[in-house]
Amino acid sequence: MSFNEVVETYPFPRDSRCPMRPSGEYARRRDEEPLNRLGLGRDRDPWLVTRYRDAVSVLGDAGRFSSNPAADGFPRRGGNTDLLVGRFLFTQDPPKHTRLRGVLTEEFSVSRVNGYREMVTRVVAQTLDEFVSGKSSGDFVSEVAFRIPGHVMFEVLGMPHQDRGRFLDWITQCLGPVGSVPTDQASAAARAYQAYVDDFLAYRERTPSDDVIGRLVRNALEPGLVTREELLDLIQALITGGFDTTAHTMAMGTFALLTNPDQLALLRNDPSLAGNAVEEILRTTAVTHTGRRRVATEDVLIGDQEISAGDGVIVSQDAVNRDDAVFAEPDVFDITRKGARRHMTFGFGIHLCLGSPLARMELQEVFGTLFAKIPTLELAVPEADVEVVADATILGLESLQVRW
């Protein structure tokens, strides 16, 4: 039986009994037919990549696989997502991508990011202190996970902390579940987001500073390395990419540890495992679960399957991060796993997430200190009552009620 004889829903629905684990459909396809068209009912359904080595072939070949969502055949997700991310860096192809990424590379280099460590440590400590102050329970998602990345990113960019809430609201309206927000409402949110960034950039043009936006104005905009419109797009991408995905990974990782007591015990006994724990959390949660999307610009052979020019391709991180040819016992959550960092949650190739060093630092700081600061942290509700939102662009939790 062909997989696509019926109209399918993608990403494949998760088992409500084990929402942290992707659908078993990914493993079945990887074992039986690792490169197969999704049955979405379109005139030209995209190919789904489920095998790690095929993902390397697709994501590592920017010459023959375009990231441009405006290209014919590109497997766009639909909904309101493109209102916000349609011109972001990860949707650009060389040579434009090469030029734009070049102006940001130094700002998010490991050496530059290491300079933020003291600030990140302070933000994490302050947020956790405020979380536990005067009470014995709370919502980890709203009170911790969405506060830390927003605070860090706004400090790095030099933007006012008090406006984080507005940005979160705008982002949520554009990246939420398909159909959850009317298009006109999401369009208004996207326009408000863009207008705010435009106004703030104008302020930075008048008022020089030594934060990321100030340096980009001085080192990229003024010398003409980027246009003003391109810089606006880059700033919006930095805010969105550094806010939502890190927050959801932080919440999902906390849930994973609280529901795997053996692994939590290892981390409590040896906080130096935090770095590898973060990689295993990234591998198993992969909050960018709708996949890395491309369209073939010419006929290409991937494995033994020919992909024709104009065919859309979706690389599923849920699938490739659990490929047993790369990760032994891939469905086991193991914070001591060797090679966990080989995951593709941050992408692969020229579109490897530029902000990954900062995201890793934030996650390492949180998971290196969270259970030392709150040693009795535990779920305040049954595990089955924690709702995983799997129909949004970013996989996440509605809330995570905990107590101590």
Phi, psi and omega in degrees: 000132177287144181296333189253033176285339177239158178288128185254162172253129178231137357301151182297139182302141178276155176287120183298339179281341181214069189293343178285344183258133178297166178302143176294350179299327179297314181295321179299316180293318181299322181283322189262320182203083193295341176233105188216146179290137171290145179262071185269358179080019178268167178298325182220085185295145181284159174277143176253123178266123182241353184253139185302313185294328177289325176298320176300317181297319182283306185288338179273001184238075181290345179286326184249356177230111184275147176260004186282112182292348178273352182287144178302131178091352180296133184278076181294147183285327185092185183073211187259004187304314185292344175299330185254323190250005186301334181244016182289165186302321184288356176260005183260149176253159171299150004274350181298317180301317181300316180294313183291318179296327180299327181283345181258343189305312182295324183295334182239026174291160180301319181295318178294315182296324178300334177290346179267359188301315181299319179295315180297317178301317180296315181296316180297312181299315181296317181295316180292323177298317179293326182297318185268350186297121172072012179208173183235010177202166179178179179260109183297327183296303186282329187266344180232299190300323181267355178269318186295305182298322178296316179298313181298311184295319180292327177290318178299318182279342182081028182258156184295127182299327185293348181265003182301320182300320179296318180295319179300319179296315179297315181297316182298322180294328182272330186251007180288183180305142178303128179088354183284335180231127178304146184301322181294325178290317178295323177297320178295321178296317180296320179294320179295317177303309183294323179294320179298312181298321177300313180296318182292322177297319177300321177297317180292330177294327178275333187234091182301150179208169181251036171258183185301312182294319178300317180291324178294323175298312185288318189262344183237313183287308184297322176283355178084019178287334175223155172278168179295321179297320178295320180294321175301315180297319181296317180296316178299321180294321179296317180295310184295312183293329183269359186251292191292309186295317180295319180298313181294323177296321179299316181290315180295322179294321177296317177299317180299318181290319181293337180258006174231075188302330178295320179288322177297321178298320177300316182291319179297321181283336183216085181301343179293348177283356185304318182300312180287329176299320178299317180295321179290324175296315178299319181295315188273337181266315176041069187294341174276062194280354179280356171094158173274124190250139182217168171225135181290134179264351175204170178295133184222142174259117176247114190063237177249018182250128177274127175257126184272153175305133181092355176280134173280150180224135175239121175266115181273114176293327176304323181278308187290331178288350179238027177284116184288355172284344181243321184240112179296140182043063192295338181273358177272129177275109187226105184285355175259008184303129173281136178081012180301330184291353179284357180304161180249024180299326177271007181092196183198151177080209187292342180260016173306132188308120182296327183271009184300324178298321179289317178300316179299317180300314180298314182294319178297320180294317180296308186283347174277343184237338188305310187276347171281321180284325180234074189295339181260015182302133178205164176296141178261357179226161175301145180307321183294342181272356178277116187270121175267123180271103187255000182254012175262168178300321178250125178292136182195187179247138175297315177200166176218092182282122182231165176217169181207000000 
